[in-house]
């Protein structure tokens, strides 16, 4: 059974993020699976500071435009079309196979799921009302009467198709719901049955899903389900062979989302039209065009009127002040649901001692780095969780403040000795090859800092510069020694997929990290369904993670969403983006 962690932020945004192209804000973004809601405890309570002239709310800080009359003609002349800037488009819009965050935005627009998260990461009703039995093993979804974009009815068996696709042995996409333990899932995977016995259709509007045992992530995983029309695509969902469905052209895909994909220009743009049959009502904006904008040109694209919304502007003071100067740009500053980190290859002996990894983190002046790149809009992070999460708690944990003496001491304890200007062990010098992208704002500052600081310890750092596909390939195959990326977190607090051993469910654990004690604690946490119990389990999980440092956490930053004054009612939060199913229909054009 494949054991990749379920990443489906699905299609409604229950969770988020997959391996993505070089995202805005100077990051390469990578698949993740953690999160929650409002932060607590720790050394710094928020990465979003107070901003002069900004209005703070539960969503973040809104800096409102002061002079809408300055809106360029290029924008005012667009009457029924919203243009959204995007860092890239990989063009994979199949909801079961997408990988890039930019593609996911479009997937979110063309699909709608059983449940959606609220702004605290809690599951709320989407296209169905969810109830759970007292023993936590039976989930019942009472469906909304809804239609596809072609006017045909959505049926309960169409949602069952979602689970059949993910349970198929030939499925090779990003999502894995096998850990949730649906009764009969394994038999279907093995080809012993043509139905998943634990999934029942009751009448014409109810689905009942039975689990083998309670599972903490079940509400998130099950609520991610979207319908796949049996009438339209049933012949492509062949048990044991999904190649036809995987190759599906998503133009005019018969889906239940707010919009329909009508055109895609490779690496340039995607055009979507409003679905008049959308279950929450036809969206107010007839046409949305997602358009690729060059790196570092994001704010300028809004300033000239070329795009109406841009989410990839680096959140730092210079850009915020420039945005204010135009008069017609609104800006949301919000904590990022994710964190940046430096990965080390645990298959290499030199990185296997936790003391070495601790030393490497002590030797990175994270406070100075974050200040240079993001100013006041990023903070050092010491656990794999965002401060906006209800699960965040770093109380009493090591903060790894910059300390070269401490780093040198730990390296010596790990058996590395300074011989002249070289750090040696068993006749070999400690060297590191850092794989990076040349246009990454973080590594442009980070690598020179590391070269200097690590050289004082006797470690030689060299850098190789590659494009995003190469970095992605090396990270997934575990062939890079060290690299920088960012994890996107999710409403589901489970971190099994990223930090458990591969044999214990760590399908996204490409760094080769393994800790049996952590595996057991993660497994135990999944048996809990009470929030307080989960929080207690994660205190110990975070303690072990903080000591072991599977990766070197660098920061949690903030996002900057820029949009002009023709866009009305744009509401977005770390957990619920403006383009997700229960938000997108409210946006209007002035």
C-alpha positions in Angstrom: 0.0 0.0 0.0 1.4 3.4 -0.9 1.7 5.6 2.1 2.0 9.1 0.8 0.5 11.6 3.2 -2.9 13.0 2.1 -2.3 16.6 1.0 -5.7 17.4 -0.3 -6.4 20.8 0.8 -8.6 20.0 -1.4 -10.4 21.3 -3.7 -12.2 23.3 -1.2 -9.2 24.2 0.7 -9.3 21.9 3.6 -5.7 21.4 3.6 -3.1 23.0 1.4 -0.2 22.7 -0.7 1.9 20.5 -2.7 5.3 20.7 -4.3 5.1 24.1 -6.0 7.1 26.1 -8.5 9.3 28.9 -7.2 6.7 30.8 -5.3 6.6 34.5 -4.6 8.1 35.9 -1.5 11.4 34.4 -2.5 10.6 30.8 -1.6 10.4 27.4 -3.3 7.3 25.9 -1.8 7.0 22.3 -0.9 4.2 19.9 0.1 3.2 19.8 3.7 0.6 18.7 6.1 0.2 20.4 9.4 -1.8 23.3 11.0 -4.7 24.5 13.1 -5.9 27.9 14.2 -5.2 30.7 16.6 -1.7 30.6 18.0 -0.6 30.3 21.6 2.5 30.5 23.9 6.0 30.5 22.6 8.7 33.3 22.4 6.9 35.3 19.8 3.1 35.2 19.5 2.7 36.6 16.0 4.7 37.2 12.8 2.4 40.0 11.7 3.3 43.2 13.5 1.1 46.3 13.9 1.2 48.4 10.8 0.6 52.2 10.8 -2.7 52.9 9.1 -3.7 49.2 9.0 -6.9 47.7 10.5 -6.3 44.5 12.4 -8.9 41.8 12.4 -9.1 38.0 12.8 -7.9 37.7 9.2 -4.8 39.8 9.6 -4.1 43.5 8.9 -5.8 45.4 6.1 -4.2 48.5 4.6 -6.9 50.2 2.7 -6.4 52.3 -0.5 -6.6 56.0 0.0 -7.2 57.3 -3.5 -9.3 55.0 -5.7 -9.4 57.7 -8.4 -5.8 56.8 -9.3 -6.8 53.4 -10.6 -5.3 53.0 -14.1 -7.5 52.9 -17.2 -6.1 49.4 -18.0 -8.0 48.1 -15.0 -11.1 50.3 -15.1 -11.8 49.3 -18.7 -12.3 45.7 -17.7 -15.9 45.4 -16.8 -16.7 41.7 -16.3 -13.2 40.1 -15.9 -10.9 39.7 -12.9 -7.2 39.1 -13.7 -5.2 37.3 -11.0 -1.4 37.2 -11.1 0.4 33.9 -10.7 4.1 33.0 -10.3 3.7 30.1 -12.8 1.3 27.6 -14.2 2.4 24.0 -14.6 -0.9 23.2 -16.3 -1.9 20.2 -14.2 -5.5 21.0 -13.2 -6.8 17.5 -12.6 -7.9 17.6 -9.0 -6.3 14.2 -8.2 -2.9 14.9 -9.8 -2.0 18.6 -9.4 1.3 19.4 -7.8 2.0 23.1 -8.1 0.3 25.6 -5.7 -0.5 27.9 -8.7 -2.4 25.1 -10.3 -4.2 24.3 -7.1 -5.7 27.8 -7.1 -7.5 26.8 -10.4 -8.4 23.4 -9.0 -10.0 25.1 -6.1 -12.2 27.2 -8.4 -13.4 24.3 -10.5 -14.3 21.9 -7.7 -16.2 21.9 -4.4 -15.8 19.5 -1.5 -18.0 17.9 1.2 -16.5 20.1 3.9 -14.4 23.3 4.2 -12.2 24.8 6.9 -13.1 27.9 8.7 -10.7 30.6 9.7 -9.6 28.6 12.8 -8.9 25.4 10.8 -12.1 23.7 12.0 -14.1 21.7 9.5 -17.5 23.2 8.5 -20.1 22.2 6.1 -19.4 22.4 2.4 -21.6 20.5 -0.1 -22.8 18.3 2.8 -23.5 18.3 6.5 -21.2 16.0 8.4 -22.1 14.1 11.5 -19.9 11.6 13.5 -20.9 8.7 15.6 -20.1 8.6 19.3 -17.4 6.0 18.8 -15.8 8.1 16.1 -16.0 5.4 13.5 -19.0 6.3 11.4 -19.1 9.5 9.3 -22.4 10.5 7.7 -22.6 13.2 5.0 -26.0 14.6 4.1 -25.6 16.1 0.7 -26.8 19.5 -0.5 -28.9 19.3 -3.7 -26.4 20.4 -6.2 -25.7 20.3 -9.9 -22.7 20.2 -12.1 -21.8 23.0 -14.4 -23.6 21.3 -17.3 -26.8 21.3 -15.3 -26.8 17.6 -14.5 -27.4 16.4 -10.9 -24.6 15.5 -8.5 -25.3 12.1 -7.1 -23.9 10.4 -3.9 -22.2 7.7 -6.0 -20.2 10.5 -7.7 -18.6 11.2 -4.3 -17.9 7.5 -3.9 -15.9 7.8 -7.1 -13.5 10.1 -5.3 -12.6 7.3 -2.8 -12.4 4.7 -5.6 -9.8 6.7 -7.4 -7.7 7.2 -4.3 -8.1 3.5 -3.4 -7.0 2.2 -6.8 -3.7 0.5 -7.1 -2.9 2.4 -10.3 -3.4 5.8 -8.6 -0.1 7.6 -8.4 -1.1 11.1 -7.5 -0.2 13.2 -4.4 -3.0 12.0 -2.1 -3.2 9.0 0.2 -6.2 8.3 2.4 -5.2 4.8 3.3 -4.1 5.8 6.9 -7.7 6.8 7.7 -8.7 3.1 7.7 -11.9 3.0 5.7 -13.4 -0.5 6.1 -12.8 -2.4 2.8 -10.3 0.1 1.5 -7.4 -2.5 1.4 -9.6 -5.1 -0.3 -10.5 -2.7 -3.1 -6.8 -1.7 -3.4 -5.8 -5.3 -3.7 -8.5 -5.9 -6.4 -10.5 -8.4 -4.3 -13.7 -6.4 -4.5 -15.2 -3.8 -6.9 -16.7 -1.7 -4.1 -15.3 -0.3 -0.9 -17.5 -2.0 1.7 -17.2 0.7 4.3 -18.7 3.3 2.0 -22.5 3.1 1.7 -24.9 5.3 -0.4 -28.2 5.7 1.6 -31.1 7.0 -0.5 -30.4 9.8 -3.0 -28.7 12.2 -0.7 -26.5 10.5 2.0 -23.1 8.8 2.2 -22.0 6.8 5.2 -18.3 6.0 5.7 -17.2 3.5 8.4 -13.7 3.3 9.7 -11.9 0.4 11.3 -11.0 2.7 14.3 -11.2 6.4 15.3 -8.7 8.5 13.4 -7.9 12.1 14.3 -7.3 13.3 10.7 -10.5 11.6 9.4 -12.7 14.7 9.4 -10.1 16.5 7.2 -9.4 13.6 4.9 -13.0 12.5 4.3 -14.3 16.1 3.9 -11.9 16.6 1.1 -14.0 14.5 -1.2 -15.3 16.0 -4.4 -17.8 14.4 -6.9 -16.7 12.8 -10.1 -19.6 12.4 -12.5 -20.4 8.8 -13.1 -22.4 9.7 -16.1 -19.5 11.7 -17.7 -16.4 9.9 -16.5 -17.5 6.6 -15.1 -15.9 4.7 -18.0 -12.5 6.3 -17.2 -12.6 5.1 -13.6 -11.4 1.6 -14.5 -10.4 -0.6 -11.5 -6.7 -1.1 -11.9 -6.2 1.3 -14.7 -6.7 5.1 -14.2 -4.6 6.1 -17.1 -7.6 7.4 -19.1 -8.8 9.5 -16.1 -5.3 10.8 -15.4 -5.0 12.0 -19.1 -8.3 13.8 -18.9 -8.4 17.3 -20.6 -9.7 19.6 -17.9 -11.0 22.2 -20.4 -14.8 22.2 -19.9 -14.4 19.6 -17.1 -17.9 18.8 -15.8 -17.4 19.8 -12.2 -19.3 21.3 -9.3 -17.0 24.2 -8.5 -17.7 28.0 -8.8 -16.0 28.2 -12.2 -15.3 26.2 -15.3 -12.0 26.1 -17.0 -12.5 27.3 -20.6 -9.0 27.9 -21.9 -5.4 27.3 -21.0 -2.4 28.9 -22.7 0.8 27.0 -21.7 2.8 28.8 -19.1 0.9 32.0 -19.8 -2.8 32.0 -18.6 -5.9 30.2 -17.7 -9.4 31.5 -18.3 -12.4 30.5 -16.2 -16.1 31.2 -16.5 -18.7 31.4 -13.7 -20.8 28.3 -13.1 -24.5 29.3 -13.1 -25.4 26.0 -11.2 -22.9 26.5 -8.4 -24.4 25.3 -5.1 -23.9 28.6 -3.4 -25.2 30.6 -6.3 -23.6 31.8 -9.5 -20.5 33.9 -8.7 -20.7 37.6 -9.2 -17.7 37.8 -11.5 -18.4 36.3 -15.0 -14.8 35.7 -16.0 -11.5 35.1 -14.1 -8.1 35.0 -15.9 -5.1 33.7 -14.0 -2.1 35.2 -15.7 1.6 34.4 -15.2 3.6 37.4 -13.9 7.4 37.5 -13.9 9.3 37.2 -10.6 9.9 40.6 -9.0 7.3 42.3 -11.3 4.3 41.4 -9.1 3.6 44.7 -7.5 4.3 46.6 -10.8 1.7 44.4 -12.5 -1.0 45.7 -10.0 0.3 49.2 -10.3 -0.1 49.3 -14.0 -3.5 47.7 -13.9 -2.4 44.6 -15.7 -3.7 42.4 -12.9 -6.3 43.0 -10.2 -5.0 40.6 -7.5 -1.5 39.6 -6.8 -0.5 37.3 -3.9 3.2 36.9 -4.6 4.5 40.3 -3.6 7.2 40.0 -1.0 5.9 41.1 2.4 8.4 43.7 3.6 8.3 47.4 4.3 9.6 48.7 1.0 6.9 46.9 -1.0 4.2 47.9 1.6 5.2 51.6 1.4 5.3 51.4 -2.4 1.9 49.9 -2.4 0.5 52.6 -0.2 2.0 55.3 -2.5 -0.2 54.3 -5.5 -3.4 55.1 -3.6 -5.6 52.5 -5.3 -4.1 49.3 -3.9 -5.5 47.5 -0.9 -3.2 45.2 1.0 -3.8 42.3 3.3 -0.9 41.3 5.6 -1.4 37.8 7.0 0.6 35.2 8.7 1.8 32.5 6.3 0.4 29.1 7.0 3.8 27.5 6.5 7.5 27.9 7.3 10.9 28.1 5.5 13.6 25.6 6.3 17.0 24.2 5.4 16.9 20.5 4.7 19.9 18.2 5.2 20.3 14.7 3.7 20.1 12.2 6.6 21.4 9.4 4.4 24.8 11.2 4.6 26.7 10.2 7.8 27.9 13.7 8.5 24.3 14.8 9.1 23.1 11.9 11.2 24.2 13.1 14.6 21.5 15.4 16.2 24.4 17.4 17.7 25.7 18.2 14.3 22.3 19.4 13.1 21.9 21.5 16.3 25.4 23.0 15.6 24.4 23.9 12.0 21.3 25.7 13.3 23.2 27.6 16.0 25.5 28.8 13.3 22.8 30.5 11.3 22.0 34.0 12.4 18.3 33.6 11.6 17.3 36.9 13.2 19.6 38.9 11.0 18.7 36.8 7.9 14.9 37.3 8.4 15.4 41.0 9.1 17.3 41.5 5.9 14.8 39.6 3.7 11.5 40.3 5.3 12.2 43.1 7.9 9.6 42.8 10.7 7.4 40.4 8.8 9.2 37.1 9.7 10.2 35.4 13.0 12.5 32.5 13.7 10.6 29.3 14.2 11.6 26.3 16.3 8.9 23.8 15.7 7.2 22.6 12.5 4.0 24.6 13.1 2.7 28.1 12.3 1.9 30.6 15.1 -1.7 30.8 13.8 -2.3 27.2 14.8 -4.3 26.1 17.9 -1.6 23.5 18.2 1.4 25.9 18.3 3.3 25.6 21.5 7.1 26.1 21.8 7.1 26.9 25.5 10.3 25.8 27.2 11.9 24.6 23.9 15.4 25.5 22.6 15.4 28.7 20.6 18.8 28.1 18.9 19.8 31.7 19.1 23.0 32.5 17.0 26.0 31.1 18.9 29.1 30.0 17.1 30.8 28.9 20.4 27.9 26.6 21.2 28.0 25.3 17.6 31.8 24.6 17.9 31.2 22.8 21.2 28.5 20.5 19.8 30.6 19.7 16.7 33.5 18.7 19.0 31.1 16.5 21.1 30.0 14.8 17.8 33.7 13.9 17.1 34.6 16.7 14.7 38.0 18.4 15.5 39.3 21.7 14.3 42.7 21.2 12.5 43.9 24.6 11.5 41.1 26.2 9.5 39.4 22.8 8.7 36.9 20.8 10.6 38.0 17.1 10.4 36.8 13.6 11.3 38.4 10.4 10.3 40.7 12.2 7.9 37.8 14.0 6.1 36.9 17.6 6.1 33.3 18.6 6.8 32.1 20.0 3.5 28.6 20.9 2.3 27.2 21.3 -1.2 24.2 23.6 -1.0 21.7 23.3 -3.9 19.8 26.5 -4.6 18.0 28.6 -7.1 19.8 31.7 -8.2 16.8 34.0 -8.1 15.7 32.9 -4.6 15.6 36.0 -2.3 16.2 33.9 0.8 19.2 31.9 -0.4 20.8 35.0 -2.0 21.3 36.2 1.6 21.5 32.9 3.4 24.3 31.2 1.5 26.9 34.0 1.9 26.0 34.1 5.7 26.5 30.3 6.0 29.7 30.3 4.0 31.2 32.9 6.4 29.8 31.5 9.7 30.5 27.8 8.8 34.0 28.7 7.6 34.7 29.9 11.1 33.8 26.5 12.4 36.0 24.8 9.7 33.1 23.7 7.4 33.5 24.4 3.7 30.2 25.4 2.0 29.9 25.4 -1.8 26.8 26.2 -3.7 25.4 24.8 -7.0 22.6 26.8 -8.7 19.8 25.0 -10.5 16.3 25.7 -11.8 13.1 24.8 -9.9 12.4 21.4 -11.6 16.0 20.3 -10.9 15.8 21.4 -7.2 12.4 19.6 -6.9 13.7 16.5 -8.5 16.8 16.4 -6.2 14.8 17.0 -3.1 12.3 14.3 -3.9 14.9 11.8 -4.8 17.1 12.6 -1.8 20.2 13.4 -3.9 20.9 16.9 -2.6 23.1 17.4 0.4 21.4 20.6 1.6 18.8 23.0 0.2 16.2 25.6 1.2 12.5 25.2 0.8 9.2 26.0 2.5 6.5 23.8 3.8 2.9 24.7 3.4 0.8 23.7 6.4 -2.8 22.5 6.5 -5.8 22.5 8.7 -5.0 18.9 9.7 -2.4 19.1 12.5 -0.9 15.7 11.7 2.8 15.8 10.7 3.2 12.1 10.0 3.6 12.5 6.3 6.6 14.8 6.6 8.5 13.6 9.6 7.5 10.0 10.3 9.8 7.2 8.9 8.7 6.2 5.4 7.6 2.8 6.7 5.5 4.6 9.4 3.6 6.8 6.9 6.2 9.4 6.1 5.5 9.5 2.4 6.7 13.1 2.0 9.8 12.4 4.1 12.3 12.7 1.3 15.2 13.7 3.6 15.6 10.2 5.0 15.0 11.2 8.6 13.9 8.5 11.1 13.1 8.4 14.8 11.1 5.5 16.1 10.0 7.3 19.3 8.6 10.1 17.2 6.9 7.5 14.9 5.1 6.0 17.9 4.0 9.3 19.3 2.6 10.4 16.0 0.7 7.2 15.7 -0.7 7.6 19.2 -1.7 11.2 18.5 -3.8 9.9 15.6 -5.9 7.7 17.9 -7.0 10.8 19.9 -10.1 12.7 18.8 -10.2 15.1 21.7 -8.4 18.4 21.0 -6.9 18.7 24.5 -5.5 15.2 24.3 -4.0 16.0 20.9 -2.4 19.1 22.3 -0.8 17.1 25.1 0.6 14.5 22.6 2.1 17.3 20.5 3.9 18.9 23.3 6.0 15.8 23.5 6.2 15.5 19.7 7.4 19.1 19.4 10.0 18.6 22.2 11.5 15.6 20.3 11.4 17.4 17.0 13.0 20.5 18.6 15.9 18.4 20.0 16.3 16.2 16.9 15.9 18.9 14.2 15.0 16.8 11.2 15.3 20.1 9.3 16.7 23.4 10.3 13.7 25.8 10.7 14.4 29.3 9.5 11.2 31.4 9.8 7.5 31.9 9.6 6.9 35.0 7.5 3.8 36.9 6.4 1.9 37.0 3.1 1.1 40.2 1.3 -2.1 40.1 -0.9 -2.3 43.2 -3.1 -5.5 44.0 -5.0 -6.9 47.2 -6.6 -10.1 49.0 -5.6 -12.2 47.5 -8.4 -12.2 44.3 -6.4 -14.8 44.3 -3.6 -15.5 41.9 -0.7 -12.1 40.1 -1.0 -11.8 38.2 2.3 -8.9 35.8 2.8 -7.2 34.2 5.8 -4.3 31.8 6.4 -6.8 28.9 6.4 -9.4 30.1 3.9 -8.2 31.7 0.8 -10.3 34.1 -1.2 -10.5 31.7 -4.2 -11.9 28.8 -2.2 -15.5 27.6 -2.6 -17.2 29.5 0.3 -15.4 32.8 -0.4 -15.0 33.2 -4.1 -18.7 33.8 -4.8 -18.8 36.9 -2.6 -16.2 38.9 -4.6 -17.5 41.6 -6.8 -16.1 44.1 -9.3 -16.8 47.8 -8.8 
